[in-house]
């Protein structure tokens, strides 16, 4: 039965990715789920009329308490959900009791005739225990097919792979047209794109999936960086570009993926890392009088001044809070001046903040000295003091004014503080571009 204490817990859930754990009156875990937005997903269980004969209705009636583990990304939530289901084996998750029925993710070696040569072209498939081969690289078991589909669906967007049989591979090669997955970019189509470089790229994707599923990408990144440097020195730029493309995918995985066991060992891991990020930012920005509780980051997006927009993204206590995001349609018309646009966005936001008594503790702007100068001018014109720093993208250099003099500083990019600032900048850039593209589409269509 839903209690006031349970309702309060649900209402206080973060609007961020994570896994949620439902418990019955005895404290036993009865269901584990994952969510892109924890509050929204968990609220849906209690705010929708579910027919009484549905399994979900019985589950909801038995929920007496809940826990949650916040993570950094939706992909991490998917992996964590699978680990928690394996750990607790909750009654209301679809758990198949017979060990032979459990499902595995398999990287399977397969020799295929390409241009008259037999080449090992691994594929990624799912299999039950009786279907496993001795040469398979196996991950799992996973509790059900839904979890596996979520994991593979997300992995495939980053590292496209084949899952076809040899006969289907031969068929598409013969008709000189890829399958549906090839058409939509979820397979690199080695049936058609089978040069030495393209096969090498495909095999790198398979290695990428292997590293993602094992939660270990650092060694592969280091090795690929050395390969890229070697190819560049040898002026083999085609191979160097392949390495660069692979590295970009791995940087994304490394930035958004953490081993599920880290979260299980410490359910408050995100809180701890967020606290460390704020402490580090306070240590390398000398003008901060106190750790910044609310950090706002700004970016501008435009093409020759047309449909120019600004974005504001927010971190509170070191955590991204999408409910606080704000977008600005630039009123400065058809004048491609990023600095004036930055001035306009900051002026509008901070003037409103003065009125509502809701100023940030730290402002981050995407850019170097010109953008910092625009921001400083706004602060002077409004006669307020808010700490401000820019991040110049080329070397991730922090730029700020100290006693009226520009200071440029570089800090380790893998530090918690810099990771948070870089993530805020990237998120502000993404948010501004999405809004800009939306307005441009309306202009074209309209």
C-alpha positions, 0 to 999 in steps of 0.5 A: 500500500502506498504510504505518505513516506513512500510518496515523499520518496517518489517525489524527491527522486532525481530527474536523472538516470538510474536504477530503482529498487522496490521492496515489500513490507518485509524489506525484500526486493521484489522488483528492479527497474532502470530509468532515464528519468528516475522520478518520472518513471517511478511516479508512473507506477502510482499515477496510472490506473492499472487493471487489477488483473495485470501483474503490475497492479499486484506489484504496486500493491506490494510496494512498501519502500524503495531505494535507488542508485543514481548513475551518469548515463542511461547506458549505465542504468541498463547495465546496473539493472541487469547486475541488480536483477542477478543479485536479488532475483526479484519476484516480479522481474522476469527471471527464468529459474532454469539455468539452461534458459538464461540468455548470454551475449556472445561474440562469435568467430565466423570465417567468411569468404571475402574476395576469395579469402577466408577471413574471420569476421566475428558477429554479436549474437544472443544465445542460451546456454545449450547453444554456446560454442567453445570458441565463443566470448561470452557475457552474462548470463542476463535475466531476460531478453529485454535487458539484453536488447537494451544493452545491445541496442545501445552498444550497437549505436556506438559500435555497429556490428553484424549479427547475420548468418553466413547465408544472409551475408552472402545474399546481401553481398550478391545483390550488392545491397546491405540489410536494414541494419546496414541502411540505418547505420547499425552495421558497417556492412562488411558484406559490401564495405570489405577493404582492408581498412574497412575490415580493420574498422569493423574488428575495432568495433567488435573489440569496442563492444568487448571492452564495453561489456567487460567495463574496461576501456583504458588499456585499449584507448592507450594502445590505440592512441599509440597506434594512431601516433605511429601511423601519423609519423609514418604518414599513413593517414588513412589508418591514423583516421581509423584510429581517431574515429575509434578513439572518439567512440571510446572517449564517449564510452569512457565518459559515460560508462562506469562498471555496475559493480562500482555502483553496487559497492557504493550506491552513493557513488555519484554523490561522492564524485559530485562532491569531489568535483566541487571541491576540485573546482574550488581549489583551482579557481582562487576567486571563489569564496565558497564551493559553488552550489549552483553552476550555470554554463552558457553557449551560443549557436548560430549560422551567420547570425540567423536563428541564433540561440543561447543555452543555459545548462545547470549543475546543482551540488555537482550534478547535472539538473536538466529541469533547470535548463533554459534556452534563449532566442537571440533578439539581436537580429542577423548580426553574426557577433557571438560576443554580443549574443553572449552579452545578451543571453547573460544580461537577460538571465542575470537581470531576471536573477536579480529580480528573483534573487536567484543568481548562480554561484559560478558562471561558465561560458564556452570560449576564451578571453572574448566571451569572458570579457562579454560576461564581465561587462554584463556583471559590471553593467548590472553592478553584481559580483558573480564568479565567471570562468571561460573554457577554451575548447582547443586545450580545455584551458580555463580563462578568467580575470583575477584583479583585472588581469586575464589568467589562463590555466590548464588542469588534468582533464581526467580530474573530477572538477575538469570533467564536470566543467567539460561535461557542462560545456558539452551539454550546453553546446548540445542543447544550444545546437538542438534548439538552433536546428529546431528553429532552422527547420521551422524556417525552411518548412515555413 
